[in-house]
């Protein structure tokens, strides 16, 4: 029976078992007799690929997205997808010199054309170990998100979770982002990830022993582990943990996952400040996050909300530099947002709990507030049921003023829906206007 490929509950990992980088591999290979049998039953591109070992709940789909029954040393073919659930792991043997291990709650797929092999990690994490350098006519790539890592003979792991990154334990790899025309060399002891700013780049920096996840440590020998620094070099400033515990101040960089956890553990009466660091100073939100207290992003810290990500504000958010929203930004009743720099909205920006007034005529004005010092440039969807101080320039998309008030509105393109909200000054250079009275509502 066919199943949809859009899975969030299942996760897949391709795991390679040989020693080399790990030195702690499980079962090795098949007997000569078993290899001969596999060679007769499988196509040439799959005879050397097999699911070597599993722990916990692991699922395998074929290229038709049909479930494949698990068996010992299951042959794997191009187009196969693998998934691991909670506390589950899988190891994949690609040809006895190219090995991989999937972490719990991971998802991956295999594509092989002749001597060209691609592993795609779509969720979770994937450990890889190539024990012999590839031949000149061979290629092996690992894809995760927009990033591609070219493997020739090395060991490390990739994380498909935000922020997506590759970590190298031995050797050197080439990390590329073709869509951005970016490339970087990453060597042993270094990790690389994409930095989104005015000029995107691949950031390469050292990592420490503390960054190595448990599922990778289990595959490494002690000598290799000891070769990775135990911690970052000491500096005169207090470490983030001590600094934050004493003052509520954090310094970038900070991953989206760490930011989500920080907000999740904060209190409604707590003030948290995030300040600029030495590197990239864009705080990216890639998941679902809520702000219940008072969050200050100091000058020099830009906020970016990714497509499909969501940030809910129940308290106060003070962004003293730029804010760009490509996802969902909601200012709930009783909350406020202040932006000191450029404010660009190409996603969904909702000032108020709009669903509260869906059946009301007119919609009741809510106690939510946006203060945009340099105005808001809108090309997405903007709904207002509170107050917006500053100008809104509509260059596309929709703006619906359902209640409350806006200081100034400039319509260059897109659609303006006058649905009961007040505008101090309105200028129309293009676009279209409509209203609830004309039969258009929400």
C-alpha positions as CSV (number, residue, x, y, z in Angstrom):
1,X,0.0,0.0,0.0
2,X,1.4,3.4,-1.0
3,X,2.1,5.9,1.7
4,X,2.8,9.7,1.5
5,X,6.4,10.7,1.6
6,X,5.5,13.7,3.8
7,X,6.3,12.2,7.2
8,X,7.1,14.1,10.4
9,X,6.8,11.3,13.0
10,X,9.2,8.9,11.4
11,X,12.9,9.8,11.1
12,X,15.6,8.0,9.1
13,X,19.3,7.4,9.5
14,X,21.8,5.7,7.1
15,X,24.5,4.2,9.3
16,X,27.9,2.8,8.2
17,X,29.4,0.1,10.3
18,X,33.1,-0.3,9.5
19,X,35.9,0.6,11.9
20,X,38.2,3.3,10.5
21,X,37.0,6.5,12.1
22,X,34.8,4.7,14.6
23,X,36.7,1.6,15.4
24,X,33.6,0.3,17.2
25,X,31.6,-1.1,14.3
26,X,29.1,-3.9,14.8
27,X,28.7,-6.9,12.5
28,X,31.1,-6.8,9.5
29,X,30.2,-8.4,6.2
30,X,28.4,-11.3,4.6
31,X,29.9,-14.7,3.7
32,X,31.1,-15.3,0.2
33,X,28.1,-17.5,-0.4
34,X,25.7,-14.8,0.7
35,X,27.4,-12.3,-1.5
36,X,26.9,-14.5,-4.5
37,X,23.3,-14.9,-3.8
38,X,22.8,-11.2,-3.3
39,X,24.5,-10.6,-6.6
40,X,22.0,-12.8,-8.4
41,X,19.0,-11.2,-6.8
42,X,20.0,-7.5,-6.8
43,X,20.9,-5.1,-9.5
44,X,24.5,-4.1,-9.9
45,X,24.0,-0.8,-8.1
46,X,22.6,-2.5,-5.0
47,X,24.7,-5.6,-4.4
48,X,27.1,-3.7,-2.2
49,X,24.5,-1.6,-0.3
50,X,22.7,-3.2,2.7
51,X,21.1,-2.3,5.9
52,X,23.7,-3.8,8.2
53,X,22.1,-3.4,11.6
54,X,19.2,-1.8,13.4
55,X,18.2,-1.0,16.9
56,X,14.7,-0.1,17.9
57,X,12.0,0.8,15.3
58,X,13.3,1.3,11.8
59,X,11.3,1.5,8.6
60,X,12.5,1.1,5.0
61,X,10.6,2.2,1.9
62,X,11.4,1.2,-1.7
63,X,11.4,3.6,-4.6
64,X,7.6,3.1,-4.9
65,X,7.2,4.2,-1.3
66,X,6.1,0.7,-0.4
67,X,7.2,-0.7,3.0
68,X,10.1,-3.2,2.8
69,X,10.1,-6.0,5.3
70,X,13.2,-5.9,7.5
71,X,15.6,-8.8,7.4
72,X,19.3,-9.4,8.4
73,X,21.6,-7.5,6.0
74,X,18.7,-6.2,3.9
75,X,19.9,-5.3,0.4
76,X,19.3,-1.6,-0.4
77,X,18.6,-0.1,-3.8
78,X,18.7,3.4,-5.3
79,X,15.6,5.3,-4.3
80,X,15.2,3.6,-0.9
81,X,14.2,5.7,2.1
82,X,15.0,4.9,5.7
83,X,13.4,6.1,8.9
84,X,14.2,5.7,12.6
85,X,11.9,6.4,15.5
86,X,12.7,7.5,19.1
87,X,15.6,5.6,20.6
88,X,16.2,3.8,17.3
89,X,19.3,3.7,15.1
90,X,20.3,2.1,11.8
91,X,23.7,1.3,10.2
92,X,24.1,1.3,6.4
93,X,27.0,-0.5,4.6
94,X,27.4,1.1,1.1
95,X,30.4,-1.0,-0.1
96,X,32.5,-2.0,3.0
97,X,34.5,1.3,2.7
98,X,31.6,3.8,2.8
99,X,29.6,3.5,6.0
100,X,26.8,5.6,7.7
101,X,24.8,5.6,10.9
102,X,21.5,7.3,11.4
103,X,20.6,8.9,14.7
104,X,17.2,8.4,16.4
105,X,14.3,10.2,14.8
106,X,16.0,10.7,11.5
107,X,15.1,10.3,7.9
108,X,17.4,9.7,4.8
109,X,17.4,8.4,1.3
110,X,19.9,6.8,-1.1
111,X,20.5,7.5,-4.8
112,X,23.1,5.7,-6.8
113,X,23.9,6.0,-10.5
114,X,26.9,4.0,-11.5
115,X,29.8,5.2,-9.3
116,X,27.9,8.3,-8.2
117,X,26.4,8.0,-4.7
118,X,24.2,10.5,-2.9
119,X,22.8,10.3,0.6
120,X,20.1,12.8,1.5
121,X,19.5,13.5,5.2
122,X,16.1,15.2,5.4
123,X,15.6,15.0,9.1
124,X,17.8,14.3,12.2
125,X,21.5,13.5,12.0
126,X,23.7,11.2,9.9
127,X,27.2,9.9,10.8
128,X,29.5,9.0,7.9
129,X,32.8,7.2,7.6
130,X,34.7,6.6,4.4
131,X,37.7,4.4,5.2
132,X,39.4,4.5,1.8
133,X,39.8,7.5,-0.5
134,X,37.4,7.4,-3.5
135,X,38.7,6.6,-6.9
136,X,39.0,9.5,-9.4
137,X,35.8,8.4,-11.2
138,X,33.8,8.0,-8.0
139,X,31.7,10.6,-6.1
140,X,29.9,10.6,-2.8
141,X,27.8,13.4,-1.6
142,X,25.6,14.1,1.4
143,X,22.8,16.5,0.9
144,X,20.9,18.2,3.8
145,X,18.7,21.2,3.1
146,X,20.5,23.5,0.7
147,X,23.9,22.2,1.6
148,X,25.9,19.5,-0.2
149,X,29.1,17.9,1.2
150,X,31.5,16.2,-1.1
151,X,33.2,13.2,0.5
152,X,36.5,11.7,-0.7
153,X,37.8,9.9,2.4
154,X,36.8,11.3,5.7
155,X,34.7,10.9,8.8
156,X,32.1,13.2,10.5
157,X,28.4,13.8,10.7
158,X,25.7,16.2,9.4
159,X,22.7,17.6,11.2
160,X,19.6,18.3,9.1
161,X,18.0,20.1,12.0
162,X,18.3,23.9,12.2
163,X,20.8,25.3,12.1
164,X,22.0,22.7,9.5
165,X,25.7,22.0,9.9
166,X,28.4,19.5,9.0
167,X,31.1,18.5,11.5
168,X,34.4,16.9,10.4
169,X,36.3,14.5,12.6
170,X,39.0,13.4,10.1
171,X,40.1,14.6,6.7
172,X,38.7,17.5,4.7
173,X,35.5,18.0,2.8
174,X,34.1,20.5,0.4
175,X,30.8,22.1,1.6
176,X,28.7,23.8,-1.1
177,X,25.4,25.7,-1.4
178,X,24.8,25.8,-5.1
179,X,21.8,28.1,-5.0
180,X,23.9,30.7,-3.2
181,X,27.1,30.0,-5.2
182,X,28.9,29.4,-2.0
183,X,31.7,26.9,-1.2
184,X,34.1,26.3,1.7
185,X,36.7,23.7,2.8
186,X,36.0,22.1,6.1
187,X,38.8,20.1,7.9
188,X,39.1,17.9,11.0
189,X,37.9,19.7,14.1
190,X,35.8,22.2,12.2
191,X,32.1,22.6,11.5
192,X,30.3,24.7,8.8
193,X,26.9,26.2,8.5
194,X,25.1,28.9,6.4
195,X,25.0,32.4,7.8
196,X,22.2,34.5,6.4
197,X,23.0,38.2,6.4
198,X,23.3,41.1,3.9
199,X,26.0,38.9,2.3
200,X,25.3,35.2,2.8
201,X,28.3,33.0,3.6
202,X,29.4,29.6,4.8
203,X,30.7,30.0,8.4
204,X,33.6,27.6,9.3
205,X,34.6,27.4,12.9
206,X,36.0,24.9,15.5
207,X,33.9,22.6,17.5
208,X,34.6,20.9,20.8
209,X,34.3,17.4,22.3
210,X,31.1,18.6,24.0
211,X,29.5,19.1,20.6
212,X,29.9,15.4,19.6
213,X,26.5,13.7,20.0
214,X,26.1,10.4,21.8
215,X,25.3,8.4,18.6
216,X,28.6,9.5,17.1
217,X,30.7,9.0,20.2
218,X,29.6,5.4,20.3
219,X,31.3,4.8,16.9
220,X,34.6,6.5,17.7
221,X,37.8,5.2,19.3
222,X,39.2,7.1,22.3
223,X,42.3,8.4,20.4
224,X,40.1,10.2,17.9
225,X,37.8,11.6,20.6
226,X,40.9,12.9,22.5
227,X,42.1,14.7,19.4
228,X,39.1,17.1,19.5
229,X,39.5,19.9,22.1
230,X,37.5,19.4,25.2
231,X,36.4,23.0,25.4
232,X,36.8,26.4,23.7
233,X,39.8,28.5,24.7
234,X,39.2,30.5,27.9
235,X,38.5,34.2,27.4
236,X,38.4,37.1,29.8
237,X,34.7,37.3,29.6
238,X,32.3,35.1,31.5
239,X,31.0,32.0,29.8
240,X,27.4,32.4,28.4
241,X,25.9,30.2,31.1
242,X,27.4,32.3,34.0
243,X,26.7,35.5,32.3
244,X,23.1,34.7,31.5
245,X,22.4,33.2,35.0
246,X,23.6,36.5,36.6
247,X,22.3,39.1,34.3
248,X,19.8,37.6,31.8
249,X,22.2,38.7,29.0
250,X,23.2,36.3,26.1
251,X,25.6,36.9,23.3
252,X,25.3,35.7,19.7
253,X,25.8,33.3,17.9
254,X,22.7,31.4,19.1
255,X,21.0,28.6,17.1
256,X,17.3,28.6,16.5
257,X,16.9,25.5,18.7
258,X,18.8,27.2,21.6
259,X,16.6,30.3,21.2
260,X,13.4,28.2,21.3
261,X,14.6,26.5,24.4
262,X,15.6,29.8,26.0
263,X,12.1,31.3,25.3
264,X,10.4,28.1,26.5
265,X,12.2,28.3,29.9
266,X,11.7,32.0,30.4
267,X,9.1,33.6,32.7
268,X,6.5,36.2,31.8
269,X,8.0,38.7,34.3
270,X,11.6,38.1,33.0
271,X,13.7,40.4,30.9
272,X,16.1,38.7,28.5
273,X,18.7,40.6,26.4
274,X,20.5,39.2,23.4
275,X,23.5,41.2,22.2
276,X,25.8,41.1,19.2
277,X,28.9,38.9,19.2
278,X,32.1,38.7,17.1
279,X,30.6,36.8,14.2
280,X,27.3,36.9,12.4
281,X,24.7,38.7,14.3
282,X,21.4,37.5,12.8
283,X,19.1,35.6,15.1
284,X,17.2,33.2,12.9
285,X,13.9,31.6,14.0
286,X,13.4,28.4,12.0
287,X,10.7,26.7,14.1
288,X,7.8,27.5,16.5
289,X,8.7,30.0,19.2
290,X,6.7,32.1,21.7
291,X,7.9,35.2,23.7
292,X,6.0,35.5,27.0
293,X,8.3,38.0,28.8
294,X,10.3,41.0,27.7
295,X,13.0,40.2,25.0
296,X,15.5,42.9,23.9
297,X,17.6,42.4,20.8
298,X,20.3,45.0,21.2
299,X,21.4,47.2,18.3
300,X,23.4,45.2,15.9
301,X,21.3,42.0,16.3
302,X,19.0,41.4,13.4
303,X,16.0,39.1,13.6
304,X,15.0,36.8,10.7
305,X,11.9,34.6,10.7
306,X,12.2,31.8,8.2
307,X,9.5,30.6,5.8
308,X,7.2,28.1,7.6
309,X,8.5,29.3,11.0
310,X,6.3,31.0,13.5
311,X,7.0,33.6,16.3
312,X,4.1,34.4,18.7
313,X,4.5,37.5,21.0
314,X,2.5,37.4,24.2
315,X,4.8,39.9,26.0
316,X,7.1,42.5,24.5
317,X,9.7,42.2,21.8
318,X,12.1,45.1,21.3
319,X,14.2,44.7,18.1
320,X,16.6,47.6,17.9
321,X,18.0,46.7,14.4
322,X,16.3,45.0,11.4
323,X,13.5,42.5,11.3
324,X,12.5,40.3,8.3
325,X,9.6,38.0,8.4
326,X,9.2,35.3,5.8
327,X,7.0,33.1,8.0
328,X,4.3,33.8,10.6
329,X,4.6,36.7,13.1
330,X,1.7,37.1,15.5
331,X,1.4,39.9,18.1
332,X,-1.3,38.7,20.5
333,X,-3.8,40.8,22.4
334,X,-2.0,42.7,25.1
335,X,1.5,42.3,23.4
336,X,3.8,44.7,21.7
337,X,6.5,44.8,19.1
338,X,9.1,47.6,18.6
339,X,11.4,47.6,15.6
340,X,14.2,50.3,15.4
341,X,15.6,49.3,12.0
342,X,14.2,48.1,8.7
343,X,11.0,46.0,9.0
344,X,10.2,43.8,6.0
345,X,7.3,41.5,5.8
346,X,6.9,38.9,3.1
347,X,5.1,36.3,5.1
348,X,2.1,36.7,7.5
349,X,2.1,39.5,10.0
350,X,-0.9,39.6,12.3
351,X,-1.3,42.4,14.9
352,X,-4.0,41.0,17.1
353,X,-5.9,37.8,17.6
354,X,-7.9,38.1,14.3
355,X,-10.0,34.9,14.9
356,X,-11.6,36.6,17.9
357,X,-13.4,39.0,15.6
358,X,-14.3,36.8,12.7
359,X,-18.0,36.8,13.5
360,X,-18.1,40.4,14.7
361,X,-19.3,43.4,12.8
362,X,-17.3,45.6,13.4
363,X,-14.2,43.8,14.8
364,X,-13.3,45.1,18.3
365,X,-10.0,46.9,18.6
366,X,-7.5,45.0,20.7
367,X,-4.7,46.1,23.0
368,X,-1.8,45.1,20.8
369,X,0.8,47.5,19.4
370,X,3.5,47.7,16.7
371,X,6.0,50.6,16.8
372,X,8.0,50.7,13.5
373,X,10.5,53.5,13.6
374,X,11.5,53.1,10.0
375,X,8.1,51.8,8.8
376,X,7.0,48.4,7.5
377,X,7.6,47.3,3.9
378,X,4.9,44.7,3.1
379,X,4.9,42.3,0.2
380,X,3.1,39.5,2.1
381,X,-0.1,39.5,4.2
382,X,-0.7,42.0,7.0
383,X,-3.8,42.0,9.3
384,X,-4.3,44.6,11.9
385,X,-6.8,44.8,14.8
386,X,-4.6,47.0,17.1
387,X,-2.4,50.0,16.7
388,X,0.6,50.5,14.3
389,X,2.8,53.5,14.9
390,X,4.8,54.3,11.8
391,X,4.1,54.0,8.1
392,X,3.2,50.9,6.1
393,X,4.4,50.7,2.5
394,X,2.5,48.1,0.5
395,X,4.5,46.9,-2.5
396,X,2.5,43.7,-3.0
397,X,0.4,41.1,-1.2
398,X,-2.6,42.1,1.0
399,X,-3.2,44.4,3.9
400,X,-6.4,44.2,5.9
401,X,-7.2,46.9,8.5
402,X,-10.0,45.2,10.5
403,X,-9.9,47.5,13.6
404,X,-7.5,49.8,15.4
405,X,-5.5,52.4,13.6
406,X,-2.4,53.0,11.4
407,X,-0.5,56.2,11.3
408,X,0.2,56.2,7.5
409,X,-0.5,53.8,4.6
410,X,1.2,54.0,1.2
411,X,-0.3,51.6,-1.4
412,X,2.0,51.0,-4.4
413,X,0.9,47.6,-5.4
414,X,-1.2,44.7,-4.0
415,X,-4.6,44.9,-2.2
416,X,-5.8,47.1,0.6
417,X,-8.9,45.9,2.4
418,X,-10.6,48.6,4.4
419,X,-12.5,46.6,7.0
420,X,-13.2,49.1,9.7
421,X,-9.7,50.2,10.8
422,X,-8.6,53.8,10.8
423,X,-5.8,55.3,8.7
424,X,-4.3,58.7,9.6
425,X,-2.9,59.4,6.1
426,X,-3.5,57.3,3.0
427,X,-1.7,57.6,-0.3
428,X,-2.5,55.4,-3.3
429,X,0.1,55.1,-6.1
430,X,-1.2,51.8,-7.5
431,X,-2.7,48.6,-6.4
432,X,-6.4,48.0,-5.6
433,X,-8.7,48.9,-2.7
434,X,-11.8,47.1,-1.5
435,X,-13.9,46.9,1.7
436,X,-16.3,44.8,3.7
437,X,-19.1,47.1,2.5
438,X,-18.3,45.9,-1.1
439,X,-18.8,42.3,0.0
440,X,-15.1,41.5,0.6
441,X,-14.3,40.4,4.2
442,X,-11.1,38.7,5.4
